[in-house]
């Protein structure tokens, strides 16, 4: 009968098992608290669309007497997305000294500017002095230190240390004609006539 009573009686945990269970509980609580705090303090990533909405319009940037950083970008451009936090930080840091202008290459409105600055890869940065004249360009992924050095020189109206730099780019071809060319073009009358 002694063996029957041992089978039916609950085993008492040893002090080592209690310590292990206590540590597991503490770790679980700590991880839960860290997860909750992490979710609450999670910052949203900077979107190119939001940067574009907050940027200075090109027409104003060319006439307000401040130097400008013009970025040609596209929402699908992974390099542009990667650089968005850097551009947002620079825009915040130099808000009172510099215009940041965002021009989406997918908008045919900017075709003259794309041709003027020979945009063939994005992001494509154009540094304009306070008179709206291009003084330097940078193409592709640029480290924040290079961008900061160029902006500091631009704001000080001195020559830019990294006037022509190229990093990783997303290839882009400027459309030669407007997207509405063809049948709807009033100058193409008669081109549809087949003899």
C-alpha positions in Angstrom: 0.0 0.0 0.0 2.9 2.3 0.4 3.5 2.2 -3.3 -0.2 3.3 -3.9 0.1 6.2 -1.6 3.3 7.4 -3.3 1.6 7.2 -6.8 -1.4 9.3 -5.7 0.5 11.9 -3.7 1.6 15.0 -5.5 5.3 15.4 -5.7 6.6 18.4 -3.9 8.9 20.6 -6.1 12.4 20.9 -5.0 14.0 24.2 -4.3 15.9 24.1 -7.6 12.7 23.7 -9.6 11.1 26.5 -7.6 14.0 28.8 -8.4 13.8 27.8 -12.1 10.1 28.5 -12.3 10.6 31.8 -10.5 13.3 32.9 -13.0 11.1 31.9 -16.0 8.2 34.0 -14.6 10.5 37.0 -14.0 12.0 36.8 -17.6 8.5 36.4 -19.1 7.3 39.5 -17.2 10.4 41.5 -18.2 9.9 40.5 -21.9 6.3 41.5 -21.8 7.0 44.9 -20.3 9.8 45.5 -22.9 7.5 44.5 -25.7 4.7 46.8 -24.5 7.1 49.7 -24.0 8.7 49.0 -27.4 5.4 49.2 -29.2 4.5 52.4 -27.5 7.7 54.2 -28.3 7.9 52.8 -31.9 8.6 55.6 -34.3 7.1 55.6 -37.7 9.4 55.7 -40.7 9.6 58.8 -42.7 7.7 58.6 -46.0 8.7 60.3 -49.2 5.1 61.5 -49.7 5.2 63.2 -46.3 8.5 64.8 -47.1 7.1 66.0 -50.4 4.1 67.5 -48.7 6.3 69.3 -46.1 8.8 70.5 -48.7 9.1 74.0 -50.0 7.5 74.4 -53.5 10.1 74.9 -56.2 8.6 78.3 -57.3 9.0 79.7 -53.7 12.5 78.2 -53.3 13.8 79.9 -56.4 12.6 83.3 -55.2 12.9 83.4 -51.4 16.6 84.2 -51.2 17.6 81.0 -49.3 19.8 78.3 -50.8 18.0 75.1 -51.7 18.5 71.3 -51.8 16.4 69.9 -54.6 15.8 66.1 -54.5 14.4 64.2 -57.6 12.9 61.0 -56.2 10.2 58.4 -56.8 8.1 56.5 -54.2 9.2 53.2 -55.7 12.9 54.1 -55.4 14.5 52.0 -52.6 17.5 54.2 -52.4 15.2 57.3 -52.0 13.3 55.5 -49.2 16.6 54.6 -47.5 17.7 58.2 -47.6 14.3 59.7 -46.4 15.3 59.8 -42.7 18.5 61.6 -43.6 16.7 64.2 -45.7 14.0 64.6 -42.9 16.8 65.2 -40.3 18.5 67.7 -42.6 15.3 69.5 -43.3 14.6 69.8 -39.6 18.2 70.9 -38.7 18.4 73.6 -41.4 14.8 74.7 -41.6 15.5 78.4 -41.1 18.5 78.4 -43.5 17.7 76.1 -46.4 14.8 75.2 -48.6 14.3 71.4 -49.2 12.4 70.8 -52.4 11.1 67.3 -53.3 10.3 66.7 -57.0 8.7 63.3 -57.9 10.1 62.1 -61.2 6.8 60.2 -61.9 5.1 63.6 -62.2 5.5 64.8 -65.8 5.1 68.4 -64.5 8.8 68.2 -63.6 10.0 67.0 -67.0 11.7 70.4 -67.8 13.6 70.3 -64.6 14.6 66.7 -65.1 16.0 67.6 -68.5 17.6 70.7 -67.2 19.5 68.9 -64.5 20.0 65.7 -66.6 18.3 63.4 -64.1 19.2 59.8 -65.1 19.4 58.2 -61.7 17.6 58.8 -58.4 17.8 60.1 -55.9 19.4 63.1 -57.7 20.3 66.1 -55.5 20.8 69.5 -56.9 22.3 72.2 -54.7 21.1 75.7 -55.6 22.6 78.9 -54.2 20.4 81.7 -52.9 20.0 83.0 -56.5 18.5 79.7 -57.6 21.7 78.7 -59.6 22.9 75.2 -59.6 26.3 74.9 -57.9 26.6 71.2 -57.4 24.9 67.8 -57.9 25.0 64.5 -56.1 23.5 61.3 -57.4 22.5 58.2 -55.4 22.9 57.2 -51.8 24.9 59.8 -49.9 26.1 59.5 -46.4 24.7 62.1 -44.0 28.2 63.4 -43.3 28.6 64.3 -47.0 25.2 65.8 -47.3 25.8 67.9 -44.1 29.2 69.1 -45.3 27.7 70.2 -48.6 24.7 71.9 -46.9 27.0 73.7 -44.5 29.1 75.0 -47.4 26.0 76.0 -49.4 24.5 77.9 -46.4 27.9 79.6 -45.9 28.0 80.5 -49.7 31.3 78.8 -50.2 32.3 76.0 -52.6 30.9 72.6 -51.8 33.5 70.0 -50.7 31.6 67.1 -52.4 30.4 68.9 -55.5 30.0 65.9 -57.8 29.4 62.7 -55.9 27.7 59.5 -57.0 26.4 56.6 -54.8 24.0 53.8 -55.3 21.1 54.8 -57.6 17.8 53.6 -58.8 18.0 53.8 -62.6 15.5 56.2 -64.2 15.0 57.3 -67.8 13.5 60.8 -68.4 10.6 60.5 -70.8 11.3 62.4 -73.9 7.7 63.1 -74.7 4.8 63.9 -72.4 2.7 60.9 -71.4 -0.3 62.3 -73.3 1.5 62.2 -76.7 -0.1 60.3 -79.5 -3.8 60.2 -80.4 -4.9 63.0 -78.0 -2.3 65.5 -79.2 -4.0 68.2 -81.2 -0.9 68.6 -83.3 -1.2 65.0 -84.5 -4.3 65.7 -86.6 -4.3 63.6 -89.7 -1.8 61.1 -88.3 -4.7 58.7 -87.7 -5.8 58.8 -91.4 -4.8 55.7 -93.3 -4.8 55.8 -97.1 
